[in-house]
Amino acid sequence: MTLQGAEPMITKLLIANRGEIACRVIRTARRLGVATVAVYSDADAHAPHVRLADEAVHIGPAPARESYLIADRIIQAAKDTGADAIHPGYGFLSENAAFARACAENGIIFVGPSPEAIEAMGLKDRAKALMEEAGVPVTPGYHGENQDPDHLKAEADAIGYPVLIKAVAGGGGKGMRKVEEGAKFLEALESCKREAASSFGDDRVLIEKFITSPRHIEVQVFGDSRGRVIHLFERDCSLQRRHQKVIEEAPAPGMTPEVRAAMCSAAVRAAKAVDYTGAGTIEFIVDGSGPLREDGFYFMEMNTRLQVEHPVTEEITGLDLVELQLRVAAGGSVPEQDTISIDGWAMEARLYAEDPATGFLPSTGLLERLDLPDDPSVRIDSGVEQGGEVSLHYDPMIAKLIVHGTNRADAVARLTEAVEEVKVFPVKTNAGFLRRALVNAGFRAGDVSTRFIDDNLDALTPPGVSDLHYAFAALARLYADADLSDPDPWTEPTGFRLNAPARLETGWDREGARLSVALGHAPEGVRAQVEGREVLLGAPTVSIHGGTGFVHAEIEGEEALADIETRGADLLVAVRGETHLIRRFNAEAAAEGLDAGGAVKAPMPGKVLSVAVKPGDAVSKGQTLAVLEAMKMEHALSAPRDGVVESTHVAAGDQVGDGDVLVVLAEEAEQAA
């Protein structure tokens, strides 16, 4: 829906952001005839958002604190280019009241709320007090000024465990810790305060009662300068990992008209309490232990900006929220509430550069291959491209995949298909993890909560390369080696066995060891034995020409399509969202590469926050050895096995590179002696 009206419009817009949100804002501005200015760091000199904009201004080195977070440079770029407005996107300076105030002082429109509204809702303790005054339900907890650790523990004891420790100035899951029992409170508090100080420059915290079956449901609100506030219904963002949203949808599963009315009216009251203008989101923690109730939701926080998941609201309402932001910022009005309705169901999946098999550690580097769904019914919001790089300096999101369906089941099916088509290499992604979540029976039934991922983690994150990848690789290699597509390779004499079906065996490399895959011809297709585990490839179709092609088969009643690229003796296999280089086993190379496995290495560049062991310490498998800070998050590095620490190679405060040795465990034979 394109908003109609004769409201004034911004003429030149500077986007104080990068990546997919910068590209997304530029697209709407271009449609409206608004000129755009991009800003960029050294790392983003060739980024898509720089090329998309009409003008671009360099603002500094790669680290955000030396570029995208320097307000004065952003303001100066706007003045130098004659931009009359700045859109902050999300993250960076989007909820910085001082930046919004500086824009006004320099005669530049800030596309967002007033500095006063940002300040009122930016600190969680103050915001909760305001909400209580406005009659908005809040979660029981402690929001006071006393930050003495013993006092905070006493408050947590009084509230009753489990509790959440949350940074007062926090957001995006940073500066947040769940504490199950009093004995672990002070340790969690110290970690939370350290992360909060690093991320927000403010280590103050509040404490809330932890809802044991929580759902995260938020309401999109919009206010204008005439004092009118409307809502654009709710979104369910319960699927989260470490408080970071993974899959979002609108409307919320199980929502009733009565609960929707209560929640949306509470959200409007919350926005009116701070004279809110522009786009904002009121986030509620919801009791999901049973059906949704009118008295079962509590104010959590307000995000005074556009949200990452705003596309699902656009899909069900037909509104362009960036267009509405620009019109409201220029003095225009929000639509009448009764003109907005819900159409169908929308879902969004966040495609991250991270490796679920290694605890979701970020994966950086060159995007040698980046294939996203080429389907007009799938909306792709992305700020990277093939040949570009996922930088360690910024959020590792590659793209958002958004679909719209007639109902929830339709939306789930469409998003599942979209995720299966993702092919990224060599950077690792969470696409396979997303697919497993989407096909989970509980998720498909709408049984969602913020605990869903933790409760199903083993099923959602199987270790290593799947048997399906090895089976498809073996079948593809059978055809590629024979250089056959149409003829039947099972007639080749190498697979012949007396009084038994034809059987062929291949050896593949898995972490330096040989993995055997045997293919057996059967009436229903091909039976692949992957180290004794059977994978039935029903009615397979193979097409390999010039080193590339596909393998299609039925797997337990569901279709699977593998994209194949031959690389010498190896194969790049992409199936169900996961792309792996499957290497032929080379015994000689494997012998040269043997490793005792005692070295614990940095999985990415970062800063060492702490080293928890010293030489001679006995450690058990899974015990934390060191804590690394990278991509604005803390990562605990644990012992791969029981053992004794032979040596430590770093200290707190050290900067390390990808693969640097942090701690070495003694050889197992040596430690036994």
C-alpha positions in Angstrom: 0.0 0.0 0.0 1.4 3.4 -1.0 0.4 6.1 1.4 -1.6 8.9 -0.3 -1.7 12.5 0.8 -0.2 15.9 0.1 2.1 15.9 3.2 5.5 17.5 2.7 8.4 15.1 1.8 12.1 15.0 2.6 14.2 15.9 -0.5 17.6 14.4 0.4 18.1 11.6 3.0 21.3 10.5 4.5 21.3 6.9 5.9 23.4 6.7 9.0 23.8 2.9 8.7 25.1 0.1 6.5 24.2 -3.4 5.2 20.7 -4.5 4.5 18.8 -1.8 6.4 20.7 0.9 4.4 19.8 -0.8 1.2 16.2 -1.2 2.3 15.8 2.5 3.2 17.4 3.5 -0.1 14.9 1.4 -2.1 11.9 3.2 -0.6 13.5 6.6 -0.8 14.3 6.1 -4.5 10.6 5.0 -5.2 9.5 8.3 -3.5 11.9 10.4 -5.5 14.0 11.2 -2.5 17.8 11.6 -3.1 20.0 9.4 -0.9 23.4 9.7 0.7 25.3 6.7 2.0 28.1 6.7 4.6 30.8 4.0 4.7 33.8 2.8 6.6 37.0 1.5 5.1 35.6 -2.0 5.2 32.5 -1.0 3.3 34.0 1.0 0.5 32.7 -1.4 -2.1 29.5 -2.5 -0.3 26.1 -2.6 -2.1 24.6 0.3 -0.1 27.4 2.6 -1.2 26.6 1.8 -4.9 22.9 2.0 -4.5 22.9 5.6 -3.0 23.1 8.7 -5.1 26.1 9.9 -3.1 28.5 8.4 -0.6 30.7 9.8 2.1 33.6 8.1 3.8 33.5 8.4 7.6 36.4 6.4 8.9 38.1 3.1 9.7 36.4 -0.3 9.8 35.6 -0.5 13.6 32.1 1.0 14.2 33.4 3.1 17.1 35.7 4.9 14.7 33.1 5.4 12.0 29.4 4.6 12.2 29.2 5.6 15.9 30.9 9.0 15.5 27.9 11.3 15.5 29.8 14.4 14.5 31.0 12.8 11.3 27.5 11.8 10.4 26.2 15.3 11.0 29.0 16.8 9.0 28.4 14.4 6.1 24.7 15.5 6.0 25.7 19.2 6.0 28.3 18.7 3.3 25.9 16.9 1.0 22.9 19.1 1.7 20.8 16.3 3.2 17.8 17.6 5.0 17.1 14.4 7.0 19.0 11.4 8.5 17.5 7.9 8.8 19.4 6.0 11.5 18.3 2.5 10.6 18.7 0.2 13.6 21.7 -0.3 15.9 24.5 2.2 15.9 23.1 5.7 16.6 19.4 4.8 16.1 18.5 5.1 19.8 21.0 7.7 20.8 19.2 10.7 22.2 22.3 13.0 21.9 22.5 12.2 18.2 18.8 13.0 17.7 19.2 16.2 19.5 22.3 17.1 17.5 20.4 16.6 14.3 17.7 19.1 15.5 20.4 21.6 16.6 21.8 21.5 13.1 18.5 21.9 11.3 18.4 18.3 10.2 15.3 16.1 10.5 15.9 13.0 12.6 13.7 10.2 11.2 12.7 8.9 14.5 11.2 9.9 17.9 12.2 13.0 19.9 15.3 12.9 22.1 13.0 13.0 25.2 11.1 9.9 24.1 14.4 8.0 23.4 15.7 9.0 26.8 12.4 8.0 28.6 12.3 4.6 27.0 16.1 3.9 26.6 16.7 3.1 30.3 14.7 0.0 31.2 14.2 0.9 34.9 12.8 4.4 34.1 10.7 3.0 31.3 9.1 0.4 33.6 8.2 3.1 36.1 6.6 5.1 33.3 4.6 2.1 32.1 3.3 1.4 35.6 2.0 5.0 35.7 0.4 4.5 32.3 -1.4 1.4 33.4 0.7 -1.0 31.3 1.4 -4.3 33.1 5.1 -4.8 34.0 7.0 -7.9 35.1 7.7 -8.2 38.8 11.3 -7.2 39.6 13.8 -4.7 41.0 14.4 -1.5 39.1 16.0 0.6 41.8 19.2 2.7 41.9 21.1 0.6 44.5 23.7 -1.4 42.4 25.6 -2.9 45.3 26.1 -6.6 44.4 24.9 -7.9 47.8 21.8 -5.7 47.6 21.0 -6.9 44.1 21.4 -10.5 45.3 19.0 -9.9 48.2 16.5 -8.5 45.8 16.9 -11.5 43.5 16.4 -13.9 46.5 13.2 -12.0 47.4 11.8 -12.2 43.9 12.6 -15.9 43.7 14.6 -17.8 41.1 14.9 -18.1 38.2 15.6 -14.4 37.6 16.9 -12.3 34.7 19.7 -9.8 35.2 19.3 -7.2 32.4 21.5 -4.2 31.6 19.5 -1.0 32.2 20.8 0.4 28.8 20.8 -3.0 27.1 19.3 -4.4 24.0 19.8 -7.1 21.4 20.4 -9.8 24.0 23.6 -8.2 25.3 24.0 -7.5 29.0 21.5 -10.2 29.9 21.9 -13.3 32.1 19.4 -15.9 33.4 20.2 -17.1 36.9 18.7 -20.4 38.1 19.9 -20.3 41.7 21.3 -17.9 44.3 24.7 -19.6 44.3 25.3 -18.5 40.7 24.0 -15.0 41.0 27.2 -13.0 41.8 29.2 -14.7 39.0 26.4 -14.0 36.5 26.1 -10.4 37.7 29.8 -9.7 37.2 29.7 -11.1 33.6 26.5 -9.2 32.8 28.0 -5.9 34.1 31.2 -6.4 32.2 29.4 -7.0 28.9 27.0 -4.1 29.6 29.9 -1.7 30.2 31.6 -2.9 27.0 28.5 -2.7 24.8 26.7 0.4 26.2 29.2 2.2 28.5 26.8 1.7 31.4 27.0 -1.3 33.7 23.8 -0.7 35.7 21.4 -3.6 35.8 17.8 -4.4 36.8 16.4 -7.7 37.9 13.2 -9.4 36.7 11.3 -12.5 37.5 11.9 -15.1 34.8 8.7 -16.3 33.2 9.3 -20.1 32.9 7.3 -20.6 29.7 7.8 -17.2 28.0 6.8 -16.0 24.6 8.0 -12.8 23.1 5.2 -10.9 21.4 5.7 -7.2 20.3 3.4 -4.6 18.9 4.4 -2.2 16.1 3.2 1.4 17.0 3.4 4.6 15.0 2.9 8.1 16.3 2.7 11.5 14.5 3.3 15.1 15.5 -0.4 15.7 15.9 -0.5 13.4 19.0 -2.1 10.4 17.2 -0.8 6.9 17.9 -1.8 3.8 16.0 -0.8 0.1 16.2 0.0 -2.2 13.3 -0.8 -5.4 15.2 1.5 -7.8 16.7 4.6 -9.9 15.8 5.7 -13.1 17.5 9.5 -13.2 18.0 9.7 -16.1 20.4 12.2 -18.2 18.4 15.4 -16.8 19.9 18.9 -17.9 20.6 20.8 -16.1 23.4 18.0 -13.5 23.2 18.7 -12.9 19.5 15.6 -13.3 17.3 15.9 -16.0 14.7 12.5 -16.5 13.1 9.7 -13.9 13.4 6.1 -14.0 12.3 2.9 -12.0 12.2 0.3 -12.4 13.5 1.1 -14.4 16.6 0.1 -18.0 16.8 -2.9 -18.6 19.2 -3.7 -14.9 19.3 -7.4 -14.2 20.0 -9.3 -10.9 19.2 -9.7 -10.2 23.0 -6.0 -10.6 23.8 -5.0 -8.7 20.7 -7.2 -5.8 21.7 -5.8 -5.7 25.2 -2.2 -6.0 24.1 -2.4 -3.4 21.3 -4.3 -0.9 23.4 -1.6 -1.3 26.1 1.0 -0.7 23.5 -0.7 2.5 22.3 -1.0 3.7 25.9 2.7 3.1 26.3 3.6 5.2 23.3 1.3 8.0 24.2 2.9 8.2 27.7 6.0 9.6 26.1 4.4 11.6 23.3 5.8 9.2 20.8 6.4 10.0 17.1 7.6 7.7 14.3 8.0 4.0 14.4 8.4 2.1 17.6 7.9 -1.3 19.1 6.5 -2.3 22.5 7.9 -5.6 23.5 5.9 -7.9 25.9 6.9 -11.0 27.7 4.0 -13.3 27.6 3.0 -16.3 29.7 3.0 -19.2 27.3 2.2 -21.9 29.8 -1.4 -22.1 28.3 -3.7 -20.2 26.0 -2.9 -16.5 25.7 -4.7 -14.4 28.3 -5.7 -10.8 28.6 -3.8 -10.7 32.0 -0.9 -12.8 30.9 1.4 -10.3 29.2 4.0 -7.8 30.7 5.9 -4.8 29.3 9.5 -5.7 28.7 10.9 -2.7 26.8 10.3 -0.3 24.0 12.5 -0.1 20.9 12.5 3.5 19.7 13.3 2.7 16.2 12.5 0.5 13.2 12.9 -3.2 14.0 14.9 -5.8 12.1 11.7 -7.8 11.7 9.5 -4.9 10.4 9.0 -6.7 7.0 6.5 -9.2 8.4 4.3 -6.3 9.5 4.6 -4.8 6.1 3.6 -8.1 4.5 0.4 -8.5 6.5 -0.7 -4.8 6.4 0.5 -3.8 2.9 2.2 -0.7 4.4 5.8 0.4 3.6 7.0 1.4 7.1 10.0 3.3 5.9 7.7 5.4 3.7 5.5 6.0 6.7 8.6 7.0 8.8 9.6 9.5 6.2 6.2 11.1 5.9 5.7 11.3 9.6 9.2 12.8 10.0 8.3 15.5 7.4 5.2 16.4 9.4 2.7 14.1 7.9 0.0 12.0 9.6 -0.4 8.3 10.4 -3.3 6.5 8.7 -6.6 6.0 10.5 -6.6 2.9 12.7 -9.7 1.4 11.1 -8.1 1.5 7.7 -5.5 -1.1 8.7 -6.2 -4.8 8.8 -4.4 -8.2 8.8 -4.0 -10.0 5.5 -2.7 -13.6 5.7 0.5 -14.6 7.5 4.1 -13.5 7.2 7.4 -15.0 8.3 11.0 -13.9 8.4 14.1 -15.9 8.9 17.5 -14.3 9.7 20.3 -15.9 7.7 23.5 -15.4 9.8 27.1 -16.1 9.0 27.6 -18.5 11.9 28.3 -22.2 12.4 25.6 -24.0 14.5 27.9 -27.1 14.7 30.5 -25.1 16.7 28.1 -23.4 19.1 27.0 -20.7 16.6 30.4 -19.1 16.5 30.5 -16.3 13.9 31.9 -17.2 10.5 33.8 -14.5 8.6 35.5 -14.2 5.3 34.9 -14.1 1.5 31.5 -15.0 0.1 32.9 -17.1 -2.7 29.4 -18.4 -3.3 26.1 -16.7 -2.3 23.0 -18.0 -3.9 19.7 -16.9 -2.4 16.2 -17.8 -3.6 15.4 -16.4 -7.0 11.7 -16.3 -6.6 9.6 -13.1 -6.7 7.3 -14.5 -4.0 10.3 -14.5 -1.6 11.5 -11.1 -0.4 15.2 -10.9 0.2 16.6 -8.0 2.3 20.4 -8.2 2.1 23.4 -5.9 2.2 26.0 -8.3 0.9 26.7 -10.0 -2.4 28.7 -12.8 -3.9 32.4 -11.8 -3.9 31.9 -9.6 -0.9 33.1 -10.3 2.6 31.5 -10.9 6.0 33.5 -8.7 8.3 34.4 -9.4 11.9 33.6 -5.7 12.7 29.8 -5.9 12.2 26.7 -8.0 12.8 27.1 -11.3 10.9 23.6 -11.2 9.3 23.8 -12.1 5.6 20.1 -11.6 4.7 16.5 -11.8 5.8 14.2 -14.2 4.0 10.6 -13.0 4.1 7.5 -14.8 2.8 3.7 -14.2 2.9 1.1 -17.0 2.9 -2.6 -17.3 3.1 -2.3 -18.9 6.6 0.5 -20.0 8.9 1.0 -23.5 7.4 1.3 -21.9 4.0 3.9 -19.4 5.3 5.9 -22.1 7.0 6.0 -24.2 3.8 7.1 -21.2 1.7 9.8 -20.2 4.1 11.1 -23.8 4.4 11.4 -23.9 0.6 13.2 -20.6 0.6 15.7 -21.6 3.3 16.4 -24.9 1.4 17.6 -23.0 -1.6 20.3 -21.1 0.3 23.8 -21.9 -1.0 26.7 -20.1 0.8 30.4 -21.1 0.7 32.9 -21.1 2.4 31.3 -19.0 5.1 29.2 -21.1 7.3 25.5 -20.2 7.9 22.6 -21.2 10.0 20.4 -22.1 7.0 20.3 -25.8 7.9 19.4 -24.9 11.5 16.6 -22.7 10.3 15.2 -25.5 8.1 15.3 -28.0 11.0 13.4 -25.5 13.2 10.8 -24.9 10.5 10.1 -28.6 9.9 9.9 -29.3 13.7 6.5 -30.7 14.6 6.2 -28.5 17.6 7.0 -25.4 15.7 4.6 -26.3 12.9 1.9 -26.7 15.5 2.5 -23.2 16.8 4.0 -24.5 20.1 6.6 -21.7 20.3 8.4 -20.1 23.2 11.8 -18.4 23.9 12.9 -21.9 25.2 12.1 -23.7 21.9 15.7 -23.6 20.6 17.3 -24.6 23.9 14.8 -27.4 24.4 15.4 -28.8 20.9 19.1 -27.9 20.5 20.4 -31.4 19.9 17.9 -32.0 17.1 18.4 -28.6 15.6 22.2 -28.7 15.6 23.5 -32.2 14.7 27.3 -32.2 14.6 29.3 -32.0 11.4 28.4 -32.9 7.8 25.2 -34.8 7.4 25.0 -38.4 6.1 22.8 -37.0 3.4 25.6 -34.8 2.1 28.0 -37.9 1.9 25.3 -40.0 0.3 24.6 -37.4 -2.4 28.3 -36.9 -2.9 28.9 -40.6 -3.4 26.1 -40.8 -5.9 27.2 -37.7 -7.8 30.8 -39.0 -7.9 29.6 -42.3 -9.3 28.1 -40.5 -12.3 30.8 -37.9 -12.6 33.6 -40.5 -12.6 31.8 -42.4 -15.3 31.0 -39.1 -17.1 27.5 -40.4 -17.4 24.1 -38.7 -17.0 21.6 -40.7 -19.0 23.2 -44.2 -19.2 22.9 -46.4 -16.1 26.3 -46.5 -14.2 25.1 -49.6 -12.3 25.8 -51.6 -15.5 29.5 -50.8 -15.1 31.5 -54.0 -14.1 33.1 -52.3 -11.1 29.8 -52.6 -9.2 29.0 -56.2 -10.1 28.6 -58.8 -7.4 27.6 -62.4 -7.8 24.0 -63.2 -6.7 23.7 -59.7 -5.1 22.7 -56.2 -6.1 25.4 -54.0 -7.6 27.4 -52.2 -4.9 30.0 -49.5 -5.1 32.1 -48.0 -2.3 33.8 -44.6 -2.0 36.0 -43.1 0.7 35.6 -39.6 2.0 37.6 -37.4 4.4 36.1 -36.5 7.7 38.5 -34.6 9.9 41.5 -36.6 8.6 39.9 -40.0 8.9 38.3 -42.2 6.2 34.6 -42.2 6.0 33.2 -45.1 3.9 30.0 -44.7 1.8 28.7 -47.8 0.1 26.0 -47.5 -2.6 23.7 -50.4 -3.3 21.3 -50.6 -6.2 17.7 -51.4 -5.1 14.3 -51.4 -6.9 13.2 -48.3 -4.9 16.3 -46.4 -5.6 19.8 -46.4 -4.0 20.6 -47.5 -0.6 23.6 -45.6 0.8 25.4 -47.0 3.8 27.3 -44.2 5.6 29.5 -46.0 8.2 26.6 -48.5 8.6 23.8 -45.9 8.8 21.4 -46.3 5.9 20.1 -43.4 3.8 17.5 -44.5 1.2 17.7 -42.2 -1.9 14.3 -42.9 -3.5 13.9 -42.6 -7.2 17.1 -40.6 -7.7 17.8 -38.4 -10.7 21.3 -37.4 -11.4 22.5 -34.8 -13.9 26.2 -33.9 -14.0 27.6 -32.0 -17.0 30.9 -30.3 -17.2 31.5 -30.7 -13.5 28.3 -29.2 -12.2 24.7 -30.4 -11.9 22.3 -31.8 -9.4 21.0 -34.9 -7.6 17.4 -35.2 -6.8 15.8 -37.9 -4.6 13.1 -38.7 -2.1 14.3 -38.9 1.5 11.7 -40.4 3.9 8.9 -39.2 1.7 10.3 -35.6 1.2 12.0 -34.3 -1.9 15.6 -33.2 -1.6 17.6 -31.5 -4.3 21.4 -31.3 -4.0 23.4 -28.8 -6.1 26.7 -30.3 -7.1 30.0 -28.7 -8.2 33.0 -30.9 -8.8 36.4 -29.5 -7.7 39.0 -31.9 -8.8 38.6 -35.1 -6.7 36.3 -33.2 -4.3 32.6 -32.1 -4.5 30.9 -29.0 -3.3 27.4 -30.3 -2.2 24.6 -27.9 -1.2 21.4 -29.5 0.1 18.7 -28.3 2.4 20.4 -25.0 3.1 23.8 -26.5 4.0 26.8 -26.3 1.7 29.9 -28.4 2.4 33.1 -29.3 0.5 33.2 -33.1 0.6 36.8 -34.2 0.1 37.9 -37.6 -1.3 40.0 -39.4 1.3 43.8 -39.2 0.8 45.6 -41.5 3.2 49.0 -39.9 2.6 47.7 -36.4 3.3 45.8 -37.6 6.3 49.0 -39.1 7.8 50.9 -35.9 7.4 48.1 -33.9 9.1 47.7 -35.9 12.3 47.2 -33.7 15.4 47.1 -34.7 19.0 44.1 -32.4 19.5 45.4 -30.7 22.6 45.5 -27.2 21.4 42.5 -24.9 22.1 42.6 -22.2 19.4 40.7 -18.9 18.8 37.8 -19.6 16.5 37.9 -16.0 15.2 39.8 -12.8 15.9 39.0 -11.1 19.2 40.1 -10.0 22.6 40.8 -12.3 25.5 38.7 -11.3 28.5 39.9 -14.0 30.9 41.9 -17.1 31.2 40.5 -19.5 33.8 43.3 -22.1 34.1 47.1 -22.3 34.6 49.7 -25.0 33.7 49.2 -28.1 35.8 45.4 -27.6 36.3 43.3 -30.7 35.8 40.3 -29.9 33.6 37.2 -31.9 32.5 35.6 -31.9 29.1 33.4 -28.8 28.6 35.1 -26.8 31.3 35.7 -23.1 30.4 39.3 -22.4 29.7 39.1 -18.9 28.5 36.6 -16.2 27.5 37.0 -14.4 24.1 35.1 -11.2 23.1 34.4 -11.1 19.4 31.6 -9.4 17.3 30.4 -7.7 20.5 29.6 -11.0 22.2 31.4 -13.1 24.8 32.4 -16.7 23.7 33.5 -19.3 26.3 36.1 -21.7 24.9 36.0 -25.0 26.6 38.2 -28.1 27.0 37.7 -30.6 24.2 38.4 -33.5 26.6 39.5 -34.3 30.1 43.1 -33.5 30.7 45.8 -31.5 32.3 46.8 -28.0 31.2 50.3 -28.1 29.7 50.6 -24.4 28.9 48.7 -21.1 28.4 49.7 -18.8 25.6 47.6 -15.7 26.3 46.5 -13.4 29.1 43.5 -11.2 29.7 43.5 -8.2 27.4 45.5 -9.9 24.6 44.2 -9.5 21.0 44.3 -12.8 19.1 43.8 -13.8 15.5 41.8 -16.7 14.0 43.5 -20.0 14.8 45.9 -18.6 17.5 46.7 -21.1 20.2 45.2 -20.1 23.6 45.7 -23.2 25.8 47.4 -26.5 25.3 46.4 -29.7 27.0 49.1 -32.4 27.7 49.2 -35.5 25.5 46.8 -38.1 26.9 49.5 -40.6 27.4 51.7 -38.0 29.1 48.9 -36.9 31.5 48.2 -40.5 32.4 51.8 -41.0 33.4 
